[in-house]
Amino acid sequence: MNPAKVGDKVKIHYTGRLESGEIFDSSKGREPLAFKIGDKSMIPGFENAVIGMNLGETKIEKIPSKDAYGEHQEQLVFTMDRESLPEDLNVEVGLELDMHGKNGECIPVLVTDLTEDNITLDANHPLAGKDLIFEIELVEIS
């Protein structure tokens, strides 16, 4: 059997951890993750880790933040008036909200700070700025 390459459809089982050891996602107990290598549906470092793997192979790959969800960008953290939010919205730190961009696209944001007058929101991906460690098992190539 040939190793996985760009253009192949693959199925993998994975467990994703932070450097602290905390698991942030896993396919264990679920169907394997299916994707086509090269279609950019996965983070670049993950796709690159699968390229060259053989069927049945398991590996552990550390993916730096720049090849995962990117570096944390301060320009995506902003403050706005609490008055601009609906009055019935119970806002607290850690709450995820959806905002709408100029073209109507949905942008998830995280509430990171509250004062009496303002709310601070972060539009970075929750894993931005973090190096990720994946245990990957290649279970199918087609």
Rosetta blueprint (number, residue, H / E / L):
1 M L
2 N L
3 P L
4 A L
5 K L
6 V L
7 G L
8 D L
9 K E
10 V E
11 K E
12 I E
13 H E
14 Y E
15 T E
16 G E
17 R E
18 L E
19 E L
20 S L
21 G L
22 E L
23 I E
24 F E
25 D E
26 S E
27 S L
28 K L
29 G L
30 R L
31 E L
32 P L
33 L E
34 A E
35 F E
36 K E
37 I L
38 G L
39 D L
40 K L
41 S L
42 M L
43 I L
44 P H
45 G H
46 F H
47 E H
48 N H
49 A H
50 V H
51 I L
52 G L
53 M L
54 N L
55 L L
56 G L
57 E L
58 T E
59 K E
60 I E
61 E E
62 K E
63 I E
64 P L
65 S H
66 K H
67 D H
68 A L
69 Y L
70 G L
71 E L
72 H L
73 Q L
74 E H
75 Q H
76 L H
77 V E
78 F E
79 T E
80 M E
81 D E
82 R H
83 E H
84 S H
85 L L
86 P L
87 E L
88 D L
89 L L
90 N L
91 V L
92 E L
93 V L
94 G L
95 L L
96 E E
97 L E
98 D E
99 M E
100 H E
101 G L
102 K L
103 N L
104 G L
105 E L
106 C E
107 I E
108 P E
109 V E
110 L E
111 V E
112 T E
113 D E
114 L E
115 T L
116 E L
117 D L
118 N E
119 I E
120 T E
121 L E
122 D E
123 A L
124 N L
125 H L
126 P L
127 L L
128 A L
129 G L
130 K L
131 D L
132 L E
133 I E
134 F E
135 E E
136 I E
137 E E
138 L E
139 V E
140 E E
141 I E
142 S L
